[in-house]
């Protein structure tokens, strides 16, 4: 997701002849470095994903409050 911009810049330069400037190269390097750092450190947290747990819990609550009409 975070490499969508850099990949689009490269694609635009190759496919459509858009200019690939030094500023574009620096932006690409920063994005790649950031992704490499996050990947090497295991992401923002080493524990389970809290948002996934919250969604799972709220889905259970919805099922308990409004059971399906089968």
N, CA, C, O and CB atoms as a CASP TS submission, in Angstrom:
PFRMAT TS
TARGET T0000
AUTHOR 0000-0000-0000
METHOD Language model
MODEL 1
PARENT N/A
ATOM      1  N   UNK     1       0.819  -1.182   0.000  1.00  0.00           N
ATOM      2  CA  UNK     1       0.000   0.000   0.000  1.00  0.00           C
ATOM      3  C   UNK     1       0.867   1.252   0.000  1.00  0.00           C
ATOM      4  O   UNK     1       0.561   2.220  -0.695  1.00  0.00           O
ATOM      5  CB  UNK     1      -0.934  -0.005   1.195  1.00  0.00           C
ATOM      6  N   UNK     2       1.940   1.237   0.771  1.00  0.00           N
ATOM      7  CA  UNK     2       2.768   2.432   0.869  1.00  0.00           C
ATOM      8  C   UNK     2       3.689   2.592  -0.333  1.00  0.00           C
ATOM      9  O   UNK     2       4.282   3.656  -0.515  1.00  0.00           O
ATOM     10  CB  UNK     2       3.587   2.393   2.138  1.00  0.00           C
ATOM     11  N   UNK     3       3.820   1.572  -1.145  1.00  0.00           N
ATOM     12  CA  UNK     3       4.664   1.679  -2.329  1.00  0.00           C
ATOM     13  C   UNK     3       3.850   1.993  -3.583  1.00  0.00           C
ATOM     14  O   UNK     3       4.397   1.999  -4.686  1.00  0.00           O
ATOM     15  CB  UNK     3       5.445   0.392  -2.529  1.00  0.00           C
ATOM     16  N   UNK     4       2.563   2.253  -3.429  1.00  0.00           N
ATOM     17  CA  UNK     4       1.730   2.535  -4.585  1.00  0.00           C
ATOM     18  C   UNK     4       2.212   3.788  -5.327  1.00  0.00           C
ATOM     19  O   UNK     4       2.268   3.786  -6.557  1.00  0.00           O
ATOM     20  CB  UNK     4       0.274   2.703  -4.154  1.00  0.00           C
ATOM     21  N   UNK     5       2.552   4.836  -4.616  1.00  0.00           N
ATOM     22  CA  UNK     5       3.041   6.063  -5.240  1.00  0.00           C
ATOM     23  C   UNK     5       4.349   5.868  -5.997  1.00  0.00           C
ATOM     24  O   UNK     5       4.444   6.247  -7.164  1.00  0.00           O
ATOM     25  CB  UNK     5       3.224   7.126  -4.195  1.00  0.00           C
ATOM     26  N   UNK     6       5.367   5.279  -5.351  1.00  0.00           N
ATOM     27  CA  UNK     6       6.622   5.051  -6.068  1.00  0.00           C
ATOM     28  C   UNK     6       6.480   4.123  -7.274  1.00  0.00           C
ATOM     29  O   UNK     6       7.093   4.362  -8.314  1.00  0.00           O
ATOM     30  CB  UNK     6       7.640   4.482  -5.125  1.00  0.00           C
ATOM     31  N   UNK     7       5.686   3.082  -7.143  1.00  0.00           N
ATOM     32  CA  UNK     7       5.490   2.171  -8.269  1.00  0.00           C
ATOM     33  C   UNK     7       4.783   2.899  -9.410  1.00  0.00           C
ATOM     34  O   UNK     7       5.118   2.701 -10.578  1.00  0.00           O
ATOM     35  CB  UNK     7       4.677   0.926  -7.832  1.00  0.00           C
ATOM     36  N   UNK     8       3.815   3.733  -9.078  1.00  0.00           N
ATOM     37  CA  UNK     8       3.114   4.512 -10.097  1.00  0.00           C
ATOM     38  C   UNK     8       4.058   5.484 -10.783  1.00  0.00           C
ATOM     39  O   UNK     8       3.958   5.688 -11.993  1.00  0.00           O
ATOM     40  CB  UNK     8       1.941   5.270  -9.479  1.00  0.00           C
ATOM     41  N   UNK     9       4.973   6.086 -10.034  1.00  0.00           N
ATOM     42  CA  UNK     9       5.942   7.008 -10.633  1.00  0.00           C
ATOM     43  C   UNK     9       6.850   6.284 -11.617  1.00  0.00           C
ATOM     44  O   UNK     9       7.112   6.789 -12.709  1.00  0.00           O
ATOM     45  CB  UNK     9       6.783   7.684  -9.543  1.00  0.00           C
ATOM     46  N   UNK    10       7.324   5.120 -11.242  1.00  0.00           N
ATOM     47  CA  UNK    10       8.182   4.338 -12.143  1.00  0.00           C
ATOM     48  C   UNK    10       7.390   3.895 -13.368  1.00  0.00           C
ATOM     49  O   UNK    10       7.871   3.996 -14.497  1.00  0.00           O
ATOM     50  CB  UNK    10       8.772   3.106 -11.410  1.00  0.00           C
ATOM     51  N   UNK    11       6.178   3.406 -13.142  1.00  0.00           N
ATOM     52  CA  UNK    11       5.337   2.958 -14.236  1.00  0.00           C
ATOM     53  C   UNK    11       5.055   4.111 -15.214  1.00  0.00           C
ATOM     54  O   UNK    11       5.124   3.940 -16.431  1.00  0.00           O
ATOM     55  CB  UNK    11       4.022   2.380 -13.690  1.00  0.00           C
ATOM     56  N   UNK    12       4.737   5.281 -14.656  1.00  0.00           N
ATOM     57  CA  UNK    12       4.468   6.439 -15.502  1.00  0.00           C
ATOM     58  C   UNK    12       5.672   6.826 -16.335  1.00  0.00           C
ATOM     59  O   UNK    12       5.528   7.222 -17.491  1.00  0.00           O
ATOM     60  CB  UNK    12       4.035   7.613 -14.660  1.00  0.00           C
ATOM     61  N   UNK    13       6.861   6.714 -15.758  1.00  0.00           N
ATOM     62  CA  UNK    13       8.078   7.045 -16.496  1.00  0.00           C
ATOM     63  C   UNK    13       8.336   6.035 -17.606  1.00  0.00           C
ATOM     64  O   UNK    13       8.716   6.407 -18.716  1.00  0.00           O
ATOM     65  CB  UNK    13       9.278   7.104 -15.550  1.00  0.00           C
ATOM     66  N   UNK    14       8.129   4.758 -17.305  1.00  0.00           N
ATOM     67  CA  UNK    14       8.404   3.711 -18.288  1.00  0.00           C
ATOM     68  C   UNK    14       7.331   3.664 -19.379  1.00  0.00           C
ATOM     69  O   UNK    14       7.648   3.605 -20.567  1.00  0.00           O
ATOM     70  CB  UNK    14       8.503   2.353 -17.595  1.00  0.00           C
ATOM     71  N   UNK    15       6.079   3.689 -18.975  1.00  0.00           N
ATOM     72  CA  UNK    15       4.985   3.491 -19.928  1.00  0.00           C
ATOM     73  C   UNK    15       4.590   4.755 -20.690  1.00  0.00           C
ATOM     74  O   UNK    15       4.230   4.687 -21.865  1.00  0.00           O
ATOM     75  CB  UNK    15       3.786   2.962 -19.204  1.00  0.00           C
ATOM     76  N   UNK    16       4.658   5.907 -20.022  1.00  0.00           N
ATOM     77  CA  UNK    16       4.105   7.114 -20.612  1.00  0.00           C
ATOM     78  C   UNK    16       5.132   8.225 -20.815  1.00  0.00           C
ATOM     79  O   UNK    16       4.781   9.324 -21.243  1.00  0.00           O
ATOM     80  CB  UNK    16       2.997   7.618 -19.757  1.00  0.00           C
ATOM     81  N   UNK    17       6.378   7.946 -20.516  1.00  0.00           N
ATOM     82  CA  UNK    17       7.424   8.936 -20.738  1.00  0.00           C
ATOM     83  C   UNK    17       7.384  10.125 -19.803  1.00  0.00           C
ATOM     84  O   UNK    17       7.919  11.184 -20.133  1.00  0.00           O
ATOM     85  CB  UNK    17       7.347   9.420 -22.117  1.00  0.00           C
ATOM     86  N   UNK    18       6.760   9.977 -18.640  1.00  0.00           N
ATOM     87  CA  UNK    18       6.735  11.072 -17.667  1.00  0.00           C
ATOM     88  C   UNK    18       8.140  11.267 -17.111  1.00  0.00           C
ATOM     89  O   UNK    18       8.921  10.318 -17.033  1.00  0.00           O
ATOM     90  CB  UNK    18       5.717  10.784 -16.514  1.00  0.00           C
ATOM     91  N   UNK    19       8.459  12.499 -16.727  1.00  0.00           N
ATOM     92  CA  UNK    19       9.812  12.754 -16.220  1.00  0.00           C
ATOM     93  C   UNK    19      10.068  12.064 -14.880  1.00  0.00           C
ATOM     94  O   UNK    19       9.235  12.109 -13.975  1.00  0.00           O
ATOM     95  CB  UNK    19      10.039  14.252 -16.076  1.00  0.00           C
ATOM     96  N   UNK    20      11.224  11.433 -14.770  1.00  0.00           N
ATOM     97  CA  UNK    20      11.660  10.808 -13.525  1.00  0.00           C
ATOM     98  C   UNK    20      12.815  11.650 -13.008  1.00  0.00           C
ATOM     99  O   UNK    20      13.963  11.447 -13.403  1.00  0.00           O
ATOM    100  CB  UNK    20      12.081   9.291 -13.732  1.00  0.00           C
ATOM    101  N   UNK    21      12.514  12.588 -12.130  1.00  0.00           N
ATOM    102  CA  UNK    21      13.493  13.568 -11.667  1.00  0.00           C
ATOM    103  C   UNK    21      14.221  13.087 -10.417  1.00  0.00           C
ATOM    104  O   UNK    21      13.901  12.036  -9.861  1.00  0.00           O
ATOM    105  CB  UNK    21      12.811  14.901 -11.390  1.00  0.00           C
ATOM    106  N   UNK    22      15.186  13.859  -9.993  1.00  0.00           N
ATOM    107  CA  UNK    22      15.909  13.553  -8.753  1.00  0.00           C
ATOM    108  C   UNK    22      14.960  13.593  -7.561  1.00  0.00           C
ATOM    109  O   UNK    22      15.091  12.796  -6.632  1.00  0.00           O
ATOM    110  CB  UNK    22      17.075  14.545  -8.539  1.00  0.00           C
ATOM    111  N   UNK    23      14.017  14.507  -7.588  1.00  0.00           N
ATOM    112  CA  UNK    23      13.037  14.603  -6.506  1.00  0.00           C
ATOM    113  C   UNK    23      12.183  13.323  -6.447  1.00  0.00           C
ATOM    114  O   UNK    23      11.866  12.840  -5.360  1.00  0.00           O
ATOM    115  CB  UNK    23      12.133  15.854  -6.702  1.00  0.00           C
ATOM    116  N   UNK    24      11.823  12.795  -7.580  1.00  0.00           N
ATOM    117  CA  UNK    24      11.069  11.542  -7.632  1.00  0.00           C
ATOM    118  C   UNK    24      11.907  10.394  -7.076  1.00  0.00           C
ATOM    119  O   UNK    24      11.398   9.554  -6.335  1.00  0.00           O
ATOM    120  CB  UNK    24      10.627  11.232  -9.078  1.00  0.00           C
ATOM    121  N   UNK    25      13.183  10.356  -7.430  1.00  0.00           N
ATOM    122  CA  UNK    25      14.076   9.297  -6.945  1.00  0.00           C
ATOM    123  C   UNK    25      14.246   9.377  -5.428  1.00  0.00           C
ATOM    124  O   UNK    25      14.277   8.349  -4.753  1.00  0.00           O
ATOM    125  CB  UNK    25      15.449   9.392  -7.636  1.00  0.00           C
ATOM    126  N   UNK    26      14.355  10.592  -4.891  1.00  0.00           N
ATOM    127  CA  UNK    26      14.491  10.757  -3.437  1.00  0.00           C
ATOM    128  C   UNK    26      13.212  10.291  -2.743  1.00  0.00           C
ATOM    129  O   UNK    26      13.281   9.610  -1.720  1.00  0.00           O
ATOM    130  CB  UNK    26      14.798  12.240  -3.072  1.00  0.00           C
ATOM    131  N   UNK    27      12.062  10.646  -3.279  1.00  0.00           N
ATOM    132  CA  UNK    27      10.794  10.190  -2.705  1.00  0.00           C
ATOM    133  C   UNK    27      10.668   8.678  -2.735  1.00  0.00           C
ATOM    134  O   UNK    27      10.198   8.068  -1.774  1.00  0.00           O
ATOM    135  CB  UNK    27       9.629  10.812  -3.447  1.00  0.00           C
ATOM    136  N   UNK    28      11.086   8.076  -3.835  1.00  0.00           N
ATOM    137  CA  UNK    28      11.069   6.629  -3.962  1.00  0.00           C
ATOM    138  C   UNK    28      11.980   5.989  -2.916  1.00  0.00           C
ATOM    139  O   UNK    28      11.599   5.005  -2.281  1.00  0.00           O
ATOM    140  CB  UNK    28      11.497   6.211  -5.374  1.00  0.00           C
ATOM    141  N   UNK    29      13.169   6.536  -2.735  1.00  0.00           N
ATOM    142  CA  UNK    29      14.119   6.006  -1.756  1.00  0.00           C
ATOM    143  C   UNK    29      13.577   6.121  -0.330  1.00  0.00           C
ATOM    144  O   UNK    29      13.745   5.203   0.473  1.00  0.00           O
ATOM    145  CB  UNK    29      15.457   6.742  -1.866  1.00  0.00           C
ATOM    146  N   UNK    30      12.930   7.239  -0.016  1.00  0.00           N
ATOM    147  CA  UNK    30      12.358   7.425   1.328  1.00  0.00           C
ATOM    148  C   UNK    30      11.252   6.407   1.576  1.00  0.00           C
ATOM    149  O   UNK    30      11.194   5.796   2.643  1.00  0.00           O
ATOM    150  CB  UNK    30      11.806   8.864   1.499  1.00  0.00           C
ATOM    151  N   UNK    31      10.373   6.222   0.589  1.00  0.00           N
ATOM    152  CA  UNK    31       9.275   5.261   0.748  1.00  0.00           C
ATOM    153  C   UNK    31       9.812   3.843   0.908  1.00  0.00           C
ATOM    154  O   UNK    31       9.355   3.103   1.779  1.00  0.00           O
ATOM    155  CB  UNK    31       8.318   5.330  -0.456  1.00  0.00           C
ATOM    156  N   UNK    32      10.775   3.462   0.078  1.00  0.00           N
ATOM    157  CA  UNK    32      11.351   2.124   0.189  1.00  0.00           C
ATOM    158  C   UNK    32      12.042   1.922   1.529  1.00  0.00           C
ATOM    159  O   UNK    32      11.931   0.854   2.133  1.00  0.00           O
ATOM    160  CB  UNK    32      12.337   1.877  -0.942  1.00  0.00           C
ATOM    161  N   UNK    33      12.758   2.947   1.999  1.00  0.00           N
ATOM    162  CA  UNK    33      13.439   2.858   3.296  1.00  0.00           C
ATOM    163  C   UNK    33      12.445   2.692   4.432  1.00  0.00           C
ATOM    164  O   UNK    33      12.658   1.885   5.337  1.00  0.00           O
ATOM    165  CB  UNK    33      14.297   4.099   3.536  1.00  0.00           C
ATOM    166  N   UNK    34      11.364   3.449   4.387  1.00  0.00           N
ATOM    167  CA  UNK    34      10.353   3.358   5.438  1.00  0.00           C
ATOM    168  C   UNK    34       9.720   1.972   5.473  1.00  0.00           C
ATOM    169  O   UNK    34       9.525   1.406   6.548  1.00  0.00           O
ATOM    170  CB  UNK    34       9.273   4.423   5.233  1.00  0.00           C
ATOM    171  N   UNK    35       9.400   1.429   4.316  1.00  0.00           N
ATOM    172  CA  UNK    35       8.820   0.092   4.266  1.00  0.00           C
ATOM    173  C   UNK    35       9.823  -0.941   4.770  1.00  0.00           C
ATOM    174  O   UNK    35       9.441  -1.875   5.476  1.00  0.00           O
ATOM    175  CB  UNK    35       8.372  -0.251   2.833  1.00  0.00           C
ATOM    176  N   UNK    36      11.094  -0.788   4.422  1.00  0.00           N
ATOM    177  CA  UNK    36      12.122  -1.723   4.876  1.00  0.00           C
ATOM    178  C   UNK    36      12.288  -1.674   6.398  1.00  0.00           C
ATOM    179  O   UNK    36      12.434  -2.710   7.046  1.00  0.00           O
ATOM    180  CB  UNK    36      13.459  -1.413   4.192  1.00  0.00           C
ATOM    181  N   UNK    37      12.265  -0.469   6.958  1.00  0.00           N
ATOM    182  CA  UNK    37      12.409  -0.327   8.414  1.00  0.00           C
ATOM    183  C   UNK    37      11.228  -0.971   9.132  1.00  0.00           C
ATOM    184  O   UNK    37      11.421  -1.718  10.092  1.00  0.00           O
ATOM    185  CB  UNK    37      12.524   1.165   8.810  1.00  0.00           C
ATOM    186  N   UNK    38      10.018  -0.693   8.683  1.00  0.00           N
ATOM    187  CA  UNK    38       8.831  -1.261   9.325  1.00  0.00           C
ATOM    188  C   UNK    38       8.829  -2.778   9.182  1.00  0.00           C
ATOM    189  O   UNK    38       8.493  -3.493  10.126  1.00  0.00           O
ATOM    190  CB  UNK    38       7.543  -0.664   8.719  1.00  0.00           C
ATOM    191  N   UNK    39       9.199  -3.267   8.012  1.00  0.00           N
ATOM    192  CA  UNK    39       9.232  -4.714   7.792  1.00  0.00           C
ATOM    193  C   UNK    39      10.296  -5.383   8.668  1.00  0.00           C
ATOM    194  O   UNK    39      10.059  -6.460   9.215  1.00  0.00           O
ATOM    195  CB  UNK    39       9.501  -5.021   6.310  1.00  0.00           C
ATOM    196  N   UNK    40      11.453  -4.756   8.802  1.00  0.00           N
ATOM    197  CA  UNK    40      12.547  -5.337   9.589  1.00  0.00           C
ATOM    198  C   UNK    40      12.239  -5.348  11.083  1.00  0.00           C
ATOM    199  O   UNK    40      12.687  -6.243  11.800  1.00  0.00           O
ATOM    200  CB  UNK    40      13.836  -4.568   9.339  1.00  0.00           C
ATOM    201  N   UNK    41      11.484  -4.370  11.554  1.00  0.00           N
ATOM    202  CA  UNK    41      11.186  -4.290  12.982  1.00  0.00           C
ATOM    203  C   UNK    41       9.905  -5.022  13.359  1.00  0.00           C
ATOM    204  O   UNK    41       9.558  -5.093  14.538  1.00  0.00           O
ATOM    205  CB  UNK    41      11.082  -2.848  13.403  1.00  0.00           C
ATOM    206  N   UNK    42       9.213  -5.555  12.395  1.00  0.00           N
ATOM    207  CA  UNK    42       8.003  -6.306  12.706  1.00  0.00           C
ATOM    208  C   UNK    42       6.754  -5.453  12.767  1.00  0.00           C
ATOM    209  O   UNK    42       5.729  -5.926  13.258  1.00  0.00           O
ATOM    210  CB  UNK    42       8.172  -7.011  13.997  1.00  0.00           C
ATOM    211  N   UNK    43       6.788  -4.252  12.306  1.00  0.00           N
ATOM    212  CA  UNK    43       5.604  -3.398  12.281  1.00  0.00           C
ATOM    213  C   UNK    43       5.476  -2.562  13.535  1.00  0.00           C
ATOM    214  O   UNK    43       6.372  -2.566  14.379  1.00  0.00           O
ATOM    215  CB  UNK    43       4.364  -4.233  12.102  1.00  0.00           C
ATOM    216  N   UNK    44       4.369  -1.841  13.668  1.00  0.00           N
ATOM    217  CA  UNK    44       4.179  -0.943  14.795  1.00  0.00           C
ATOM    218  C   UNK    44       4.094  -1.660  16.130  1.00  0.00           C
ATOM    219  O   UNK    44       4.506  -1.105  17.149  1.00  0.00           O
ATOM    220  CB  UNK    44       2.947  -0.137  14.590  1.00  0.00           C
ATOM    221  N   UNK    45       3.572  -2.878  16.152  1.00  0.00           N
ATOM    222  CA  UNK    45       3.495  -3.620  17.407  1.00  0.00           C
ATOM    223  C   UNK    45       3.790  -5.088  17.130  1.00  0.00           C
ATOM    224  O   UNK    45       3.444  -5.620  16.075  1.00  0.00           O
ATOM    225  CB  UNK    45       2.098  -3.450  18.075  1.00  0.00           C
ATOM    226  N   UNK    46       4.423  -5.719  18.080  1.00  0.00           N
ATOM    227  CA  UNK    46       4.757  -7.134  17.908  1.00  0.00           C
ATOM    228  C   UNK    46       3.613  -8.035  18.352  1.00  0.00           C
ATOM    229  O   UNK    46       3.631  -9.236  18.084  1.00  0.00           O
ATOM    230  CB  UNK    46       6.021  -7.479  18.688  1.00  0.00           C
ATOM    231  N   UNK    47       2.600  -7.456  19.040  1.00  0.00           N
ATOM    232  CA  UNK    47       1.486  -8.240  19.544  1.00  0.00           C
ATOM    233  C   UNK    47       0.398  -8.414  18.505  1.00  0.00           C
ATOM    234  O   UNK    47       0.554  -8.005  17.354  1.00  0.00           O
ATOM    235  CB  UNK    47       0.916  -7.597  20.776  1.00  0.00           C
ATOM    236  N   UNK    48      -0.721  -9.032  18.920  1.00  0.00           N
ATOM    237  CA  UNK    48      -1.833  -9.230  17.988  1.00  0.00           C
ATOM    238  C   UNK    48      -2.439  -7.898  17.574  1.00  0.00           C
ATOM    239  O   UNK    48      -2.334  -6.904  18.292  1.00  0.00           O
ATOM    240  CB  UNK    48      -2.908 -10.124  18.616  1.00  0.00           C
ATOM    241  N   UNK    49      -3.061  -7.892  16.429  1.00  0.00           N
ATOM    242  CA  UNK    49      -3.656  -6.682  15.890  1.00  0.00           C
ATOM    243  C   UNK    49      -4.909  -6.329  16.681  1.00  0.00           C
ATOM    244  O   UNK    49      -5.882  -7.084  16.672  1.00  0.00           O
ATOM    245  CB  UNK    49      -3.985  -6.854  14.394  1.00  0.00           C
ATOM    246  N   UNK    50      -4.891  -5.188  17.363  1.00  0.00           N
ATOM    247  CA  UNK    50      -6.017  -4.776  18.199  1.00  0.00           C
ATOM    248  C   UNK    50      -7.265  -4.496  17.380  1.00  0.00           C
ATOM    249  O   UNK    50      -8.371  -4.794  17.832  1.00  0.00           O
ATOM    250  CB  UNK    50      -5.648  -3.548  19.002  1.00  0.00           C
ATOM    251  N   UNK    51      -7.119  -3.934  16.191  1.00  0.00           N
ATOM    252  CA  UNK    51      -8.297  -3.608  15.398  1.00  0.00           C
ATOM    253  C   UNK    51      -9.021  -4.865  14.965  1.00  0.00           C
ATOM    254  O   UNK    51     -10.251  -4.881  14.911  1.00  0.00           O
ATOM    255  CB  UNK    51      -7.911  -2.781  14.182  1.00  0.00           C
ATOM    256  N   UNK    52      -8.284  -5.915  14.656  1.00  0.00           N
ATOM    257  CA  UNK    52      -8.927  -7.172  14.279  1.00  0.00           C
ATOM    258  C   UNK    52      -9.717  -7.729  15.452  1.00  0.00           C
ATOM    259  O   UNK    52     -10.839  -8.203  15.272  1.00  0.00           O
ATOM    260  CB  UNK    52      -7.884  -8.198  13.800  1.00  0.00           C
ATOM    261  N   UNK    53      -9.154  -7.679  16.634  1.00  0.00           N
ATOM    262  CA  UNK    53      -9.847  -8.182  17.821  1.00  0.00           C
ATOM    263  C   UNK    53     -11.104  -7.360  18.100  1.00  0.00           C
ATOM    264  O   UNK    53     -12.144  -7.916  18.452  1.00  0.00           O
ATOM    265  CB  UNK    53      -8.910  -8.156  19.045  1.00  0.00           C
ATOM    266  N   UNK    54     -11.011  -6.031  17.942  1.00  0.00           N
ATOM    267  CA  UNK    54     -12.183  -5.188  18.166  1.00  0.00           C
ATOM    268  C   UNK    54     -13.291  -5.499  17.173  1.00  0.00           C
ATOM    269  O   UNK    54     -14.461  -5.561  17.549  1.00  0.00           O
ATOM    270  CB  UNK    54     -11.803  -3.719  18.074  1.00  0.00           C
ATOM    271  N   UNK    55     -12.933  -5.696  15.907  1.00  0.00           N
ATOM    272  CA  UNK    55     -13.946  -6.010  14.903  1.00  0.00           C
ATOM    273  C   UNK    55     -14.590  -7.365  15.191  1.00  0.00           C
ATOM    274  O   UNK    55     -15.800  -7.529  15.037  1.00  0.00           O
ATOM    275  CB  UNK    55     -13.328  -6.002  13.493  1.00  0.00           C
ATOM    276  N   UNK    56     -13.791  -8.313  15.603  1.00  0.00           N
ATOM    277  CA  UNK    56     -14.317  -9.639  15.922  1.00  0.00           C
ATOM    278  C   UNK    56     -15.281  -9.546  17.105  1.00  0.00           C
ATOM    279  O   UNK    56     -16.351 -10.154  17.083  1.00  0.00           O
ATOM    280  CB  UNK    56     -13.164 -10.626  16.236  1.00  0.00           C
ATOM    281  N   UNK    57     -14.900  -8.780  18.146  1.00  0.00           N
ATOM    282  CA  UNK    57     -15.756  -8.639  19.320  1.00  0.00           C
ATOM    283  C   UNK    57     -17.051  -7.916  18.985  1.00  0.00           C
ATOM    284  O   UNK    57     -18.118  -8.315  19.451  1.00  0.00           O
ATOM    285  CB  UNK    57     -15.020  -7.898  20.423  1.00  0.00           C
ATOM    286  N   UNK    58     -16.973  -6.856  18.184  1.00  0.00           N
ATOM    287  CA  UNK    58     -18.198  -6.126  17.839  1.00  0.00           C
ATOM    288  C   UNK    58     -19.095  -6.974  16.942  1.00  0.00           C
ATOM    289  O   UNK    58     -20.318  -6.851  17.015  1.00  0.00           O
ATOM    290  CB  UNK    58     -17.857  -4.793  17.141  1.00  0.00           C
ATOM    291  N   UNK    59     -18.523  -7.827  16.102  1.00  0.00           N
ATOM    292  CA  UNK    59     -19.337  -8.717  15.281  1.00  0.00           C
ATOM    293  C   UNK    59     -20.077  -9.718  16.157  1.00  0.00           C
ATOM    294  O   UNK    59     -21.232 -10.046  15.884  1.00  0.00           O
ATOM    295  CB  UNK    59     -18.466  -9.451  14.249  1.00  0.00           C
ATOM    296  N   UNK    60     -19.430 -10.201  17.195  1.00  0.00           N
ATOM    297  CA  UNK    60     -20.101 -11.118  18.126  1.00  0.00           C
ATOM    298  C   UNK    60     -21.256 -10.422  18.832  1.00  0.00           C
ATOM    299  O   UNK    60     -22.326 -11.004  19.009  1.00  0.00           O
ATOM    300  CB  UNK    60     -19.102 -11.666  19.162  1.00  0.00           C
ATOM    301  N   UNK    61     -21.033  -9.159  19.238  1.00  0.00           N
ATOM    302  CA  UNK    61     -22.087  -8.410  19.913  1.00  0.00           C
ATOM    303  C   UNK    61     -23.287  -8.222  19.002  1.00  0.00           C
ATOM    304  O   UNK    61     -24.428  -8.350  19.447  1.00  0.00           O
ATOM    305  CB  UNK    61     -21.565  -7.055  20.381  1.00  0.00           C
ATOM    306  N   UNK    62     -23.049  -7.925  17.752  1.00  0.00           N
ATOM    307  CA  UNK    62     -24.141  -7.742  16.794  1.00  0.00           C
ATOM    308  C   UNK    62     -24.906  -9.043  16.630  1.00  0.00           C
ATOM    309  O   UNK    62     -26.135  -9.026  16.568  1.00  0.00           O
ATOM    310  CB  UNK    62     -23.605  -7.258  15.430  1.00  0.00           C
ATOM    311  N   UNK    63     -24.210 -10.165  16.559  1.00  0.00           N
ATOM    312  CA  UNK    63     -24.876 -11.457  16.409  1.00  0.00           C
ATOM    313  C   UNK    63     -25.707 -11.794  17.640  1.00  0.00           C
ATOM    314  O   UNK    63     -26.775 -12.395  17.524  1.00  0.00           O
ATOM    315  CB  UNK    63     -23.849 -12.558  16.152  1.00  0.00           C
ATOM    316  N   UNK    64     -25.219 -11.409  18.828  1.00  0.00           N
ATOM    317  CA  UNK    64     -25.957 -11.683  20.047  1.00  0.00           C
ATOM    318  C   UNK    64     -27.211 -10.808  20.142  1.00  0.00           C
ATOM    319  O   UNK    64     -28.259 -11.270  20.591  1.00  0.00           O
ATOM    320  CB  UNK    64     -25.061 -11.463  21.265  1.00  0.00           C
ATOM    321  N   UNK    65     -27.102  -9.563  19.725  1.00  0.00           N
ATOM    322  CA  UNK    65     -28.226  -8.633  19.817  1.00  0.00           C
ATOM    323  C   UNK    65     -29.264  -8.928  18.750  1.00  0.00           C
ATOM    324  O   UNK    65     -30.461  -8.926  19.041  1.00  0.00           O
ATOM    325  CB  UNK    65     -27.740  -7.192  19.690  1.00  0.00           C
ATOM    326  N   UNK    66     -28.836  -9.179  17.531  1.00  0.00           N
ATOM    327  CA  UNK    66     -29.754  -9.415  16.424  1.00  0.00           C
ATOM    328  C   UNK    66     -29.406 -10.729  15.719  1.00  0.00           C
ATOM    329  O   UNK    66     -28.693 -10.724  14.716  1.00  0.00           O
ATOM    330  CB  UNK    66     -29.713  -8.237  15.425  1.00  0.00           C
ATOM    331  N   UNK    67     -29.908 -11.849  16.238  1.00  0.00           N
ATOM    332  CA  UNK    67     -29.599 -13.123  15.586  1.00  0.00           C
ATOM    333  C   UNK    67     -30.202 -13.164  14.180  1.00  0.00           C
ATOM    334  O   UNK    67     -31.169 -12.460  13.887  1.00  0.00           O
ATOM    335  CB  UNK    67     -30.127 -14.309  16.432  1.00  0.00           C
ATOM    336  N   UNK    68     -29.629 -13.979  13.334  1.00  0.00           N
ATOM    337  CA  UNK    68     -30.104 -14.062  11.947  1.00  0.00           C
ATOM    338  C   UNK    68     -31.512 -14.656  11.911  1.00  0.00           C
ATOM    339  O   UNK    68     -31.900 -15.419  12.796  1.00  0.00           O
ATOM    340  CB  UNK    68     -29.134 -14.916  11.082  1.00  0.00           C
ATOM    341  N   UNK    69     -32.268 -14.296  10.874  1.00  0.00           N
ATOM    342  CA  UNK    69     -33.656 -14.770  10.734  1.00  0.00           C
ATOM    343  C   UNK    69     -33.706 -15.920   9.735  1.00  0.00           C
ATOM    344  O   UNK    69     -34.190 -15.750   8.616  1.00  0.00           O
ATOM    345  CB  UNK    69     -34.599 -13.615  10.280  1.00  0.00           C
ATOM    346  N   UNK    70     -33.231 -17.034  10.114  1.00  0.00           N
ATOM    347  CA  UNK    70     -33.234 -18.198   9.203  1.00  0.00           C
ATOM    348  C   UNK    70     -34.410 -19.074   9.438  1.00  0.00           C
ATOM    349  O   UNK    70     -34.567 -20.091   8.763  1.00  0.00           O
ATOM    350  CB  UNK    70     -31.974 -19.010   9.355  1.00  0.00           C
TER
END
